[in-house]
C-alpha cells in the first residue's frame, strides 16, 4: 500500500502543472520538448556509435584460412539444420491443417500495383535468379518511386546489399539523400534515383582490399580472414589485375558466398539496420534472395524480428553479359569443387524433404497446379516490356483456408503479410551499358596488431 501511495503521489505531482496550473503550460511544453530532443539526441548518438563500430577494423577478430574452413563446416551444418526446420514447420502445419491449399493467383501483365506493400514498416525486395541484370535495378527504382508517392512525407530508408563500404576511413555507412559519398554502388542508377527521391541509404556490405607482406585479408562480418600464398584457395580470373589482387578478390568472393560468409553478412546487416530503425517510417531492404528467404531461421527478416512486413520477389529473366555469366558459373563450380559451398547438397535436401512432407496432400496438388498455371502464364506473356506479376496477402490465404489454425509450435513464426512475385524480361526504361573496369587495388595494411594472429 505504501508503494502504491508513493506512486500515486509522484503521479499527481508530475501532472499537477497540467491540472492545477494552466498558466504554466508553456513551461511544461518546454520541458517536454527538451525531453524529446534529449531522447532524439541519445538515439542519434547510439546509432552513430554502432555504425562507427561497424567500420572500426581494430575491433575485428583475425582468423586463418584453416579456421575459416572449420567455421564454414559448422555453418553448413547449421544451414542444413535450418532447411530441416523449415520442412518440419510445414509438416506441423499440414498435420494441423490437412486440407491446406495454396491460394489461386492471377498473373497480370502490367505495371505492378505496390499499394498494399506500403502499409508495412519493412519491405524486403529479393533479387532472384541472377545479379547484374538490367531489369531488376530498374524495377527497384519503380518501387522507390511508388514508395515516395504513397508516403510523400515519410522518412524512408533503402538498405541494400549493393551499396558497399570499401574501407575509406572518412566514409559513413549511412548516406543521407543527396550527400556525396565514396561508398561503392553496384547499381549506381538505384543510388541516384534514391537521392532524387529524398531517400536515405544504408551500406550493408563491405569489400575492403587488405594486404600485408603477401598475406591478404578479407573482412567478413566481425572477422578478417587472413589468406597466405600457401593456402589452397580457388582462384578466379581478373583481367589486368596482379596476382596479389587476384588472390584477395577470389578469397573475397568465395568467403562471401560460403555458408559462414552468408550468415556473418546477415548478422552484420541486421546490426546495421537495427541501429537506424528508430529513425525511419519505412525501410526497404534490397538484397539477394539467399539472404532474405532461403536460410529460414537465419533470414534477415527473422534476425530483425519482423512480424509484419511485405516481400517483393524479383525474378529477372533478361540476359546478362556473357562474360559476367561465365564468371558466376565458374565461381559456383569452383566453390562446390573446393567444398567452400554446398549449394547442390542443400538444394537436394530441400527438394527431398518437401517431397516427403507434402506427398499425397491437397497442398501438393494445389502447388503443382500453381506451377502449371505459372508456366502457362509465362508462355502466354505478350508485352515483355511490362512485368508478369501477382500478389498475395494474408487475407487471400485465409480466404482460401478459412479454418486454418497455426500450430502452437509455430506461434512465433515469421509470416509475410503481403507477397509479390514479379517476373521481369526487359527494363521498363532503357539503361546505358556499364563499361567493364578492373578496379585499381587499394592496399590497406592489416597492421602489426593483427598480423601476429594470421
N, C-alpha and C positions, 0 to 999 in steps of 0.2 A: 504493500500500500504506500509506503514511504517513497519508493522509487516511482510509483505512478503519480503521486502528488508532485514530486520534484519535476517529473517530465511535463506534467500539465502546467506547472508554474513557468518552466522555461518556455513552453509553447506559447503561453499567454504573454510572456514578457517580450518574446520576439515579435508577436503580432500586435502588441499594444499600439505602436505608432500608426498602424493601419486602422484599428478600430476606434481608438480614442483621440488621436491627434492628426486629423486630416490635414491640418496646416503644414505638417512636416513630411507629407508625401514626396515632395521633390528630393528630400534628403534620403528617403528610403529608395527612391528610384536611382539616386546617385550611387548608393551603396550596392544596389543590385547590379547596376551597370559595371561598377568596379569588380564585383564578384564574377560577373560573366566574362569581363576582359581578362581577369586573372586565370579563370578556368581555361579560356581560349589560349592564353599565353602558355600555360602549362602543357596543354595538348600539343601546341606547336613545338615546344621545347622537347617533349617526349618523341615526337615524330622526327625532328632533326637529329636527336641523339641516336635513335635506332638506325636511321639512314646513314649517319656518319659511321656507325659501327660496321655497317654492311660494306663500306668502302675502305676499311682500315685493314690493310694487308697484314699488319703485325699481330692481329688477333686470330689469324688463321693457323690451323694445325697442319704441319707439313708431314706428308707420308710418302713412302716409297711406292714404286710401281707394283712391287710384290704385295705390299699392304693393301693397295687399291684392289688388286685381283682377289685377295682374301675377302675384303668387304663386299666386293661385287658378287661373289658366290653367295654370301648371306642375303644380298638384295635380290638375287634371282629366286632364292627360296621364298623370300617374303612376297614377291610379286606372284609366284605360283600359288602360294597360300591365299593371296588376295583373290586370285581367279577362282579358287575353290570356294572361298567365302561367298563370292558373287553367285556361283551356282547353287550353293546351299540356301542363300536368301531366296532365289527363285523357286527352289524346291519347297521351302516352307510356305511361300506364297501360294503355290499351286496346291499344296496339301490343304491349306485353309480355304482356298477358292478354286475347286476343281474345274469349274466351268469358266474360269477367267479367259478373256479373249483380248486380242489386240484390236483396238477400235479401227474401223474402216476410215481411211483418209482419202481426201480428194486432192489430186495434184493440179495445180494451176500453172499456166504458162503466162506469167505477168510479173510486174514489179511487186515484190512481196509487201504485204501489209504487216509491219512490225509493231503495230499499236499495242497489242497485248503484252509485249515484252517490257515496255517502258513503265509498267506499274510496279515493277520489281526493283529492288536496290541493286542487285547484281545481274549482269547479263554476260554469260560466258559464250564466246564466239570461238568455236573449234574449227581448225583448218585440217581437213582430212585428205587422204589420197596422196597429195604431194605439196611441198612448199614451192615457191618460186614460179607460181602461175601468174597470169595477168588478171584473171577474173576474180580470184579470192580477195586480194587487197582492194580492188575496185568496189567489190560488194561491201567490204568493211567501211569504205568511205560512204557508201549509200546508207549504211546502218548509222554511222555517226551523224549524217545529215538528218536522218529521221529522228534520232535521239534528241538533237538540238531543237528540231521543230516541235517535237512532242513536249519537251521540257525546256522552254526558252530561257527560264531564269534559274535553272538548276546548276549547281556546281557539279560538273561532270569530269570524270577521270577515265582515261584509256590506259590500262596497264597491259603491256604487251611483251611477249617473248622476243619480238623482232626489233625492240629498241634496247641497245646493248651498251653497257659501261665497258670502256676499253682501258681503264686504269688511269685515266687522266686525274691527277690529284685534285685539280680545281673544279672538277665536274660534279654536279649534283644529280642523284638518281631521279629526282622529281623535277620534271621540266614544265614550268608554267607556260601557258599558251602565249606564243609569240616570243618567248625568251630564246636567245641564242644559246646553243649548246653544242658540245663536242661529242655527245652521245651518238653512237653509230646506229643508223636505221637501215634495216634490210629492205624495208618498204618506205622509201622517203616520201612517196605520194600520200601515204596514210598520215605520216607525221605532219606534212604540210597542210593537209585537209583539217586535221585536228587543231592546228594553230589558227587557221582561218575561222573555225567554228567556236573558238574560245574554250577549247577542251584541254585540260592539263594532261600530261603523260608521265607514266612511271616506267623506268627501265627495269625489266625483270631479270634479264640475263647478263652474263659477263663474258668477255673474251679478252684476256689480258696476256700479251706476249711477254713471258718472263724467261730469262736465261742467265746462267752464271757458270762460267768455266765448262762449257759443253753440256751442262745439265739444263734441261728445260722444265719449267714449272707450269702446271695447268690449274687454275683456280676452279674449284667446283664446290659450291655451297660454302661451308665453313672450313674447307680443306684446300691445300695446294698439293697436287701430286707431282713429285719430282721424278723425272724420267731421264736416266743416264743413257749414254751411247750403247752400253752393254745390254740394256733391257730389250727383250724380244717384243717389238712393237709393230703392228701392221702399219704400213705406210701408204699414203695416198699421193697422187701427183699434183703438184702446184707449179704451173708453168712460170718460168722466170724467177723462181724463188730458190734460195740457197738451202743446203742440207739441214742447217740448224732450224730454220723457219719451217721447213717441210716436216721435220720431226715434231716440232711443237704443234703445228696446225693439225697433223694427223692425230697426235695424242689428244688435243683439244676436242676433235670430232668424236673419237671413239669413247673417250671418257664421258662426254656429254650425252651420248645416246645409250650408254650402258645402263643396266638396271640401277646400279648405285648412283650414276650420274643423274638419271631421271628423278629419282627420289630426292636426292640432295637439292636439285634445282627446284622441285616442287616445294620443299620446306623453305628454301630461300625466298621464293616468290610469295609464299603465304606470309612470311615475316614482313616483307616489304609492303604488301597490300594492307595487312592489318595495321601497320604503323600509320598509314594515311587514311584509312577507312573513315574515322570520325569526321573528316573534313569535307566529305563529298556526299551528295544526294544520290548520285547514280554512278556506278562503277562498271565499266565494260572491260572484260579481260579477254584478250585475243592471243591465242596460243594454239599449238598443235594438239590434235585430239588425244595423243598419247599422254598429255598432262591433265586433260580435263575430264576424260570419261573412259579411260582404258586401264586404270590401275585400281579401281574400286575404292578400297579403304584408304588409299593414298592419293586419290584425286584431289586437285586443287579445291573444288567446292567443298569436299569433306574436311580438308585441312583448315579451311576458312570458317567451318561450322555454319555454312549457309543452309538455312531451312526454307528459304523462299527465293527462287531465282528463275531466270529464263535461260534457255540454252539454244543457241543458233548454230546448227551444224552445217558447215560449208563443204560441199563436195565438188571441187573444181575438176572438170574433165577436159579443159583446154590443154593442148600440148605445151610442154616446157622445152627450153633449149636442149637439143640433143646432147651437148657436152655436159650440161648440168644433170640430165637424166642418167647419163653414163656414170657420172661421179657418184650419184646416190646409189646406183646399182652396185658399183664397186665397193662402196662403203658398207652396204648391207652384207654382201657376200663375205668380205674380209672380217667384218665384225662377228659373223657366225662361225667362220673358219677358225679364227683365233679364240673363239668362245668368250669374247668380250660381251656379246649379246646372246640372247636365247629366244629370239622372236619366233622362230619356227616351232620350238618346243612349247612355248606359251600359247601360240595360236592353235596348235593341235590339241593341247589340253583343254582350252576353252571350247573348241568345237565338240570334242568328245563329251565333255561334261554337259553342255547344253543339250546335245542329242540325247544323252542318258536321262536327264531330268525331264525333258519335255515330250519324250516319246509317248505317242498314243493319247495325248491331251488335246483338248479343244484349243488350247493356247497355241500348240504347234500347228494345228490346222489353219488357224487364223493368221499365224506368222507366215506360213507358206503362201497363203492367199495374198497377203500383203506384198510379199516379194514378187509374186507373179504380176500383180497389178502395177507395181513399180516398174518392172521390166517392160510391160505394155505401154505405160505412160512414157517411158524413156524412148521406146521405138517410135512412138507417135508424136514426139516432140517436134513441133513445127518451127516456131520462132526462137532460134537459139541465141538471139541477142538478148532475150529475156529469160530469166531462170525458170526452172521447173521446180515448184516448191509446194510444201504442205506445212500445216501447223497442227499441233495437238496440245490441248490444255488439260489440266487435271479434271475439269468439268466434263470434257469429252470422254475421258477414260471412265469416270464414274457413271456417265450416261450409258456407256456400253456395258459397264459392270456395276449395276445399281446396288447389289448386295455385297460388294467387295468389303472384306474385313482384313485389316492389316494385322498379321501375326504379332503376338506380344514381343517376340524376339526382334522384330523389325520396327518397333515403335519409334526409334530414334534414327531410322534410316533416312538418308537424304533423298527427297523426291523433287524432281524438277516440276514446277507448276505450269510450265509453258515451254514447249519444244518446237523448234522449226527445223525442217530439213530443206536445204537449199542446194539444188543441183545446178552447177554453172557450166556453160560451154564457152561463152565469149564475154569479155568485159563489156559492161553497158556504156563505157566511154573508152575510146581507143587511147592507148598509152604509148609513150616513146620507148624504144628498145633500150635497155640498160647496157652501157658499154662494159666489156669484160676488163676488170682491173685486178692485177695481182697486188695485194696490199704490201706496202713497204714495211719491213719489220721494225718495231719499236722495242728495243731491248730494255727490259725493266729488271734490274738485278734482284735476285732472290735475297741477297744480303747475308752478312755473317751470322745474324741471329737465326736464320732459317737453314743455312747450308749444312750445318752440322747434323741436322735431322734426316737428311736425304741419304 
